[in-house]
Amino acid sequence: MLDKFAEELREQREKSGITIQQIAAKTRIDKKFLEAIDQGNFSFLPELYVKAFIKEYAKVIGLDEEETIKKFLIAREGKDYNEVLEQEKLEKEKSKEQKKQEVIQSKQTVKSAPVKSYYDDSLNKKEPQDSDSDKTKLLYAAIAGSAVFIIVLIYIFVFNKTDEIIVEETPIEEIVSDNSQRFEEETTNNNEAITNADSLVLEIFSSETTWVNILPDNSQAVEFILYPNSSRTISAQSTIAATVGNSGGVSLKLNNNPVEFSGRSKSVRHFKIDKSGKLEYLNTPPKIGQ
């Protein structure tokens, strides 16, 4: 199946009118590794490198990188990736259709509860005595309201003769001072937030082509390739864990200070470093939650 996979890559490359030399120039990957991929030889380097190179190869010739890697992994297991991917597609469509039917059925089963209407004939049968009693109560209420209104008028015009209205104003100096102080406090807080956002800055330098996988603060992994005489800066708050492919050509700086790193040419190295500068070598690739 790997031969079939390599043949499809080669056919797509030729269809795109791109040569091995052009891919090497764009990706800065050694021509001999690209020729190995073209010929179906995927054992020339550790799998980490092979996957990274296949991604770059696929990108240049116009293929979807993730789908190409998925095909490679399936083909490596000796399975027909076209059948596997088609089966996955059918299962997704089936699952989607089932969910759609469940939503339709749930809408059909949910019915609004009937609105009950309660009507009491006795409410409309008011006796004359009740009507007379209500009129008397309304009359008393009107008299009481008028009395209160008259008392208020007497108080306003007789007892309360003060015409001056006093409004306490805040001096303009206090307003300016208060706004200035608020601005200074907000500016200080913003500067502290910027300063304390990332307390760990790791610079990775490479003298050779190197594949790198970074796990900052035990969160989402970041994967990239460093080409000869290039570098990449990663920031975090507390820790950075990493896997470096060609570790012999790598050097590190933490917060602009050199870190003693022992790598081996053409060998993979796993490590973890915290903001104190302590470097710990790992036996296995770092994972989230580890």
C-alpha positions in Angstrom: 0.0 0.0 0.0 2.9 2.3 0.6 3.9 1.9 -3.1 0.4 2.9 -4.1 0.6 5.9 -1.8 4.0 7.0 -3.3 2.7 6.5 -6.8 -0.3 8.8 -6.2 2.1 11.5 -4.8 4.4 11.2 -7.8 1.4 11.4 -10.2 0.1 14.5 -8.5 3.6 16.1 -8.6 4.0 15.3 -12.3 0.4 16.6 -13.0 1.3 19.8 -11.2 4.4 20.2 -13.3 6.7 20.4 -10.3 10.1 18.7 -10.1 12.0 17.2 -7.1 14.5 20.0 -7.5 11.7 22.7 -7.2 10.3 21.0 -4.1 13.8 20.9 -2.5 14.2 24.6 -3.3 10.9 25.6 -1.7 11.0 23.3 1.4 14.9 23.3 1.9 14.6 19.5 2.4 17.5 17.4 1.1 16.8 16.2 -2.4 17.7 12.6 -1.5 14.9 12.4 1.0 12.4 13.8 -1.5 13.5 11.2 -4.0 13.1 8.5 -1.4 9.5 9.6 -0.9 8.9 9.7 -4.7 10.2 6.1 -4.9 8.1 4.7 -2.0 11.0 4.4 0.5 9.7 5.7 3.8 12.4 4.2 6.1 15.2 6.7 5.4 14.6 8.5 8.7 12.6 8.2 11.9 8.8 8.5 11.4 8.8 12.0 12.9 10.9 13.3 10.1 9.1 11.2 7.4 5.7 12.6 8.4 7.1 16.2 8.5 8.7 15.8 5.0 5.5 14.2 3.6 3.5 17.2 4.8 5.8 19.7 3.1 5.9 17.5 -0.1 2.0 17.4 -0.2 1.7 21.2 0.5 4.0 22.1 -2.5 2.2 19.8 -5.0 -1.3 21.1 -3.9 -2.6 18.3 -1.7 -4.3 18.5 1.7 -1.5 18.0 4.2 -3.6 16.3 7.0 -5.5 14.0 4.6 -2.2 13.0 3.0 -0.7 12.1 6.4 -3.8 10.1 7.2 -3.5 8.1 4.0 0.2 7.5 4.8 -0.6 6.1 8.3 -3.4 3.8 6.9 -1.1 2.6 4.1 1.6 1.9 6.6 -0.7 -0.6 8.3 -1.2 -2.4 5.0 -4.8 -1.2 4.5 -6.5 0.4 1.4 -6.8 4.0 2.5 -9.4 4.8 -0.1 -11.7 2.1 1.3 -11.1 3.2 4.9 -11.7 6.9 4.2 -14.8 6.1 2.2 -16.2 4.0 5.0 -15.5 6.8 7.5 -17.3 9.2 5.2 -20.3 6.9 5.0 -20.4 6.4 8.8 -20.2 10.2 9.3 -23.1 10.8 6.9 -25.1 8.0 8.5 -24.5 9.5 11.9 -25.5 12.9 10.7 -28.7 11.6 9.1 -29.6 9.7 12.4 -29.2 12.9 14.4 -31.3 14.8 11.9 -34.1 12.2 12.2 -33.9 12.3 16.0 -34.3 16.1 16.0 -37.4 15.8 13.6 -38.9 13.1 15.8 -38.4 15.1 19.0 -40.1 18.1 17.4 -43.0 16.0 16.4 -43.5 14.5 19.9 -43.3 17.9 21.7 -46.8 19.3 21.6 -48.0 22.4 23.3 -50.3 21.8 26.3 -53.9 22.8 25.6 -54.9 26.1 27.1 -57.6 25.7 29.7 -60.2 28.3 30.0 -62.1 28.8 33.2 -65.3 30.8 33.2 -67.5 31.4 36.2 -70.9 32.7 35.5 -71.3 33.8 39.0 -68.7 36.5 38.5 -71.1 38.4 36.2 -74.0 38.1 38.5 -73.4 41.1 40.7 -76.1 41.9 43.2 -77.3 45.5 43.5 -76.1 45.6 47.1 -72.5 45.0 46.1 -72.7 47.8 43.5 -74.0 50.3 46.0 -71.3 49.3 48.5 -68.5 49.9 45.8 -69.9 53.3 45.0 -69.8 54.3 48.7 -66.2 53.2 49.0 -65.2 55.2 45.9 -66.8 58.3 47.3 -65.0 58.0 50.6 -61.7 57.5 48.8 -62.2 60.6 46.7 -63.0 62.7 49.8 -59.9 61.4 51.6 -57.7 62.1 48.6 -59.0 65.7 48.3 -58.3 66.3 51.9 -54.7 65.1 51.6 -54.2 67.3 48.5 -55.5 70.4 50.4 -53.2 69.8 53.4 -50.2 69.5 51.1 -51.0 72.8 49.4 -51.4 74.6 52.8 -48.0 73.3 53.9 -46.3 74.4 50.7 -47.7 78.0 50.6 -47.9 78.7 54.4 -45.2 76.8 56.2 -42.5 76.2 53.6 -41.4 79.7 52.3 -37.8 78.8 51.3 -37.2 79.8 47.7 -33.5 78.9 47.6 -32.5 75.5 46.1 -29.2 74.2 47.3 -27.2 71.8 45.0 -23.9 70.6 46.2 -21.4 70.7 43.4 -18.1 68.8 43.2 -15.1 71.2 42.6 -13.6 70.8 39.1 -10.2 70.2 40.7 -11.4 67.1 42.5 -13.0 65.8 39.2 -9.7 66.3 37.3 -7.6 64.8 40.1 -9.9 61.7 40.4 -9.8 61.1 36.6 -6.0 61.5 36.5 -5.6 59.0 39.4 -8.0 56.5 37.7 -6.0 56.8 34.4 -2.7 56.2 36.2 -4.0 53.1 38.0 -5.4 51.6 34.8 -2.2 52.3 33.0 -0.1 50.7 35.8 -2.4 47.6 35.8 -2.1 47.2 32.0 1.7 47.4 32.1 1.8 44.8 34.8 -0.5 42.5 32.7 1.8 42.9 29.7 5.0 42.3 31.8 3.7 39.3 33.6 1.9 37.6 30.6 4.7 35.3 29.7 7.5 34.7 32.2 9.2 32.0 30.1 10.6 32.7 26.6 12.4 29.9 24.8 14.5 30.5 21.7 15.4 27.4 19.6 18.3 27.8 17.1 19.1 25.1 14.5 22.2 24.7 12.3 20.6 21.8 10.4 17.1 20.8 9.2 15.2 19.8 12.4 11.6 18.8 13.2 10.3 20.3 16.5 7.1 19.6 18.5 6.4 22.1 21.4 4.0 21.7 24.3 3.8 25.1 26.1 2.1 25.1 29.6 0.9 21.5 29.0 -1.6 22.8 26.3 -2.1 22.5 22.6 1.0 21.2 20.8 2.8 23.4 18.2 4.7 21.5 15.4 7.1 23.0 12.9 10.4 22.5 11.0 13.5 24.5 11.5 15.8 24.8 8.5 19.6 25.4 8.6 20.6 28.6 10.4 17.0 29.5 11.5 15.3 29.9 14.8 11.9 30.0 16.5 10.7 31.7 19.7 8.1 30.1 22.0 6.6 31.8 25.1 4.8 30.3 28.0 3.9 31.1 31.6 5.5 28.2 33.6 6.8 25.2 31.5 7.7 24.2 28.0 8.0 20.5 26.9 9.4 19.6 23.5 10.5 16.8 21.1 13.4 17.7 18.8 14.2 15.5 15.8 17.8 16.2 14.7 18.8 17.3 18.3 22.5 17.5 17.5 22.1 20.7 15.5 20.0 22.5 18.1 20.9 25.1 20.8 18.6 26.8 23.3 18.2 30.2 25.0 15.8 30.8 27.9 14.9 34.4 28.6 17.9 35.4 26.5 20.3 33.2 28.6 22.0 30.2 27.0 20.8 26.7 28.2 23.1 23.8 28.4 21.5 21.3 26.0 23.0 17.9 25.0 21.7 16.7 21.6 22.8 14.0 19.3 23.0 14.2 15.5 20.2 12.5 13.6 18.6 11.5 17.0 15.4 12.5 18.7 15.5 14.2 22.1 12.7 14.9 24.5 13.0 17.5 27.3 11.1 19.8 29.6 12.2 23.2 31.0 10.7 25.5 33.5 11.0 29.3 34.2 13.9 28.6 36.7 16.0 27.3 33.8 15.9 23.7 35.0 16.2 21.3 32.0 14.9 17.7 32.4 15.4 15.1 29.7 12.4 12.8 29.1 12.4 9.1 27.9 9.1 9.5 26.0 7.5 12.2 24.0 5.7 14.7 26.3 1.9 14.6 26.3 -0.9 16.9 27.6 -1.6 16.1 31.2 1.8 14.5 31.7 
